[in-house]
Amino acid sequence: MYCPLFAQHVSVNELEVTDQKTTAIVFPNEIQAVDLGSNHIIAQKVNGTENVLLVKAASQSFDETNLTVITKAGIIYQFDVT
């Protein structure tokens, strides 16, 4: 059985975070999955919403990492986090 594969182009966005400020990212669709590249950053959805993600550094200094968010619409958002 032939099963075609489809790939989408994923743009990589730059995201700068600190341990002193929280960054809110608003997505156009409900968040389905979040993957943190390392434990140097923390992220959580805002209570009462399904499309807002809060991101913060877990420590004062850390190596560059990444964050991947997949929405219910199947769109993948990729961030390089510094």
MIDOSE-1310 file (N, C-alpha, C; in nm, 2 decimals, decimal comma, always signed):
residues 82
mycp	+0,08/-0,12/+0,00/+0,00/+0,00/+0,00/+0,09/+0,12/+0,00; +0,06/+0,22/-0,09/+0,13/+0,34/-0,10/+0,08/+0,44/+0,00; +0,16/+0,50/+0,08/+0,12/+0,60/+0,18/+0,21/+0,72/+0,16; +0,16/+0,83/+0,09/+0,24/+0,95/+0,07/+0,27/+1,02/+0,20
lfaq	+0,39/+1,08/+0,20/+0,44/+1,15/+0,31/+0,44/+1,30/+0,28; +0,39/+1,38/+0,36/+0,39/+1,53/+0,34/+0,47/+1,59/+0,45; +0,55/+1,69/+0,41/+0,63/+1,76/+0,50/+0,60/+1,91/+0,49; +0,60/+1,98/+0,60/+0,57/+2,12/+0,59/+0,70/+2,20/+0,62
hvsv	+0,72/+2,31/+0,56/+0,83/+2,39/+0,59/+0,81/+2,46/+0,72; +0,91/+2,44/+0,81/+0,90/+2,50/+0,94/+1,01/+2,61/+0,96; +0,96/+2,73/+0,98/+1,05/+2,84/+1,00/+1,10/+2,84/+1,15; +1,22/+2,87/+1,17/+1,28/+2,88/+1,30/+1,28/+3,03/+1,35
nele	+1,22/+3,05/+1,46/+1,21/+3,18/+1,52/+1,31/+3,20/+1,63; +1,36/+3,32/+1,65/+1,45/+3,34/+1,76/+1,37/+3,39/+1,88; +1,40/+3,33/+2,00/+1,33/+3,37/+2,12/+1,44/+3,39/+2,23; +1,44/+3,51/+2,29/+1,53/+3,54/+2,40/+1,45/+3,54/+2,53
vtdq	+1,50/+3,47/+2,63/+1,43/+3,46/+2,76/+1,53/+3,48/+2,87; +1,48/+3,52/+2,98/+1,56/+3,53/+3,10/+1,49/+3,47/+3,22; +1,56/+3,46/+3,33/+1,49/+3,40/+3,45/+1,42/+3,51/+3,53; +1,43/+3,63/+3,48/+1,37/+3,75/+3,55/+1,24/+3,79/+3,49
ktta	+1,21/+3,74/+3,36/+1,09/+3,78/+3,29/+1,02/+3,66/+3,23; +0,89/+3,67/+3,22/+0,81/+3,56/+3,15/+0,77/+3,61/+3,02; +0,78/+3,53/+2,91/+0,74/+3,57/+2,78/+0,61/+3,49/+2,75; +0,51/+3,56/+2,70/+0,39/+3,50/+2,65/+0,39/+3,49/+2,50
ivfp	+0,36/+3,37/+2,45/+0,35/+3,35/+2,31/+0,20/+3,31/+2,28; +0,14/+3,38/+2,19/+0,00/+3,36/+2,16/-0,01/+3,29/+2,02; -0,06/+3,17/+2,01/-0,07/+3,10/+1,89/-0,21/+3,11/+1,83; -0,23/+3,10/+1,70/-0,36/+3,12/+1,64/-0,46/+3,00/+1,66
neiq	-0,40/+2,89/+1,71/-0,48/+2,77/+1,73/-0,45/+2,71/+1,87; -0,53/+2,61/+1,91/-0,51/+2,55/+2,04/-0,37/+2,47/+2,03; -0,30/+2,48/+2,14/-0,17/+2,40/+2,15/-0,20/+2,26/+2,18; -0,14/+2,17/+2,10/-0,16/+2,03/+2,12/-0,04/+1,97/+2,19
avdl	+0,08/+2,01/+2,16/+0,20/+1,95/+2,22/+0,31/+2,05/+2,23; +0,39/+2,04/+2,33/+0,51/+2,13/+2,36/+0,63/+2,04/+2,39; +0,74/+2,07/+2,32/+0,87/+2,00/+2,35/+0,97/+2,10/+2,38; +1,03/+2,08/+2,50/+1,14/+2,17/+2,55/+1,27/+2,10/+2,51
gsnh	+1,36/+2,17/+2,45/+1,49/+2,11/+2,41/+1,58/+2,07/+2,52; +1,56/+2,14/+2,64/+1,64/+2,10/+2,75/+1,56/+2,15/+2,88; +1,61/+2,11/+2,99/+1,55/+2,16/+3,12/+1,60/+2,30/+3,16; +1,67/+2,37/+3,07/+1,71/+2,51/+3,10/+1,60/+2,61/+3,08
iiaq	+1,49/+2,57/+3,02/+1,37/+2,65/+3,00/+1,25/+2,58/+3,06; +1,15/+2,66/+3,10/+1,03/+2,61/+3,15/+0,91/+2,67/+3,07; +0,81/+2,60/+3,05/+0,69/+2,65/+2,97/+0,57/+2,59/+3,02; +0,46/+2,67/+3,02/+0,33/+2,61/+3,06/+0,22/+2,69/+2,99
kvng	+0,11/+2,63/+2,96/-0,01/+2,69/+2,91/-0,07/+2,78/+3,02; -0,14/+2,89/+2,98/-0,21/+2,97/+3,07/-0,34/+2,91/+3,11; -0,37/+2,90/+3,23/-0,50/+2,84/+3,28/-0,61/+2,92/+3,22; -0,71/+2,85/+3,16/-0,83/+2,91/+3,10/-0,81/+2,94/+2,96
tenv	-0,69/+2,92/+2,90/-0,67/+2,94/+2,76/-0,61/+2,81/+2,70; -0,62/+2,79/+2,57/-0,56/+2,68/+2,51/-0,46/+2,72/+2,40; -0,43/+2,85/+2,38/-0,34/+2,89/+2,28/-0,23/+2,99/+2,33; -0,22/+3,00/+2,46/-0,12/+3,09/+2,51/-0,02/+3,01/+2,59
llvk	+0,11/+3,03/+2,56/+0,22/+2,96/+2,62/+0,31/+3,06/+2,69; +0,34/+3,03/+2,82/+0,44/+3,11/+2,90/+0,57/+3,04/+2,90; +0,68/+3,12/+2,87/+0,81/+3,06/+2,86/+0,91/+3,15/+2,94; +1,00/+3,08/+3,02/+1,10/+3,15/+3,10/+1,22/+3,06/+3,11
aasq	+1,33/+3,13/+3,14/+1,46/+3,05/+3,16/+1,45/+2,99/+3,30; +1,50/+2,87/+3,32/+1,50/+2,81/+3,45/+1,62/+2,85/+3,54; +1,72/+2,91/+3,47/+1,84/+2,96/+3,55/+1,89/+3,08/+3,48; +1,98/+3,15/+3,55/+2,03/+3,28/+3,50/+2,11/+3,27/+3,37
sfde	+2,19/+3,17/+3,35/+2,27/+3,15/+3,23/+2,25/+3,00/+3,18; +2,24/+2,98/+3,05/+2,22/+2,85/+3,00/+2,26/+2,85/+2,85; +2,29/+2,73/+2,80/+2,33/+2,71/+2,66/+2,21/+2,72/+2,58; +2,22/+2,76/+2,45/+2,11/+2,77/+2,36/+2,04/+2,64/+2,35
tnlt	+1,91/+2,65/+2,34/+1,83/+2,53/+2,33/+1,71/+2,56/+2,23; +1,62/+2,47/+2,23/+1,50/+2,50/+2,14/+1,37/+2,46/+2,20; +1,27/+2,51/+2,14/+1,13/+2,49/+2,18/+1,05/+2,46/+2,06; +0,97/+2,35/+2,07/+0,88/+2,32/+1,95/+0,74/+2,31/+2,01
vitk	+0,65/+2,38/+1,93/+0,50/+2,38/+1,97/+0,43/+2,33/+1,85; +0,34/+2,23/+1,87/+0,25/+2,18/+1,76/+0,11/+2,22/+1,80; +0,03/+2,28/+1,71/-0,10/+2,32/+1,74/-0,20/+2,21/+1,68; -0,33/+2,22/+1,73/-0,43/+2,12/+1,68/-0,45/+2,13/+1,53
agii	-0,42/+2,24/+1,47/-0,43/+2,26/+1,33/-0,32/+2,19/+1,25; -0,22/+2,13/+1,33/-0,11/+2,06/+1,27/+0,01/+2,14/+1,23; +0,01/+2,27/+1,27/+0,12/+2,36/+1,24/+0,22/+2,34/+1,34; +0,35/+2,34/+1,30/+0,46/+2,32/+1,39/+0,54/+2,46/+1,39
yqfd	+0,56/+2,50/+1,52/+0,63/+2,63/+1,54/+0,76/+2,59/+1,61; +0,88/+2,64/+1,56/+1,01/+2,60/+1,61/+1,08/+2,73/+1,66; +1,14/+2,73/+1,78/+1,21/+2,84/+1,83/+1,35/+2,80/+1,87; +1,45/+2,88/+1,84/+1,58/+2,87/+1,90/+1,58/+2,97/+2,02
vt	+1,61/+2,91/+2,14/+1,59/+2,99/+2,26/+1,73/+3,02/+2,32; +1,75/+3,15/+2,34/+1,88/+3,19/+2,40/+1,85/+3,28/+2,52
